[in-house]
Amino acid sequence: MPAFRDESGNKTWFCKFNYTNWKGEKLTKKKRGFSTKKEALKWEQDFLNQHSESIEMSFREFFELYKRDRKPRIRENTWRTKEAIVNQKILPYIGDLMLNEINNVTIIQWQNELMKIKDKNGKKYSPTYLRTIHAQLSSILNHACRYYNLKTNVARDVGSMGEKEADEMLFWTQDEYERFI
């Protein structure tokens, strides 16, 4: 689709195109104020990708779609936790990959990288935390499968990392505490 130079005013670029929304209605979209033709065309392509049933987009772009779809349905603190995990543990590794190019080997390598990470004290992530991270990726890919025609959830196919149950926590009884102090 073409982009046009806005001759009236500040000489910026705009894009104008037609698309079909989720209700099947044919609509026209116009967006102004781009400093270059390339920016206008990129914005148009991103918009069309988000409003089509195509999965020809990066994982990062799809996460924005996922956010739009899921955030209103999830409690605020739950969403913040999910978003922090995605931004810190998933997007740096697979954010720029195309959604339909993520494969089993990609997931295995991502899991291996996460299992190697150590904090400043030399401790690795706990098995339950690794499982939580994997669950966030899997839920995003499940959403892509259910609503955006992704063929398969490769994170589910590879399998989870970590453990479901945490180690038992040891608590002191009142007697033990009083003996200690």
Helices and strands as residue ranges (DSSP letters): E 3-5, E 13-20, E 26-34, H 37-51, H 59-70, G 71-73, H 76-85, I 86-90, H 91-94, G 99-101, H 104-116, H 127-148, H 154-158, H 174-180
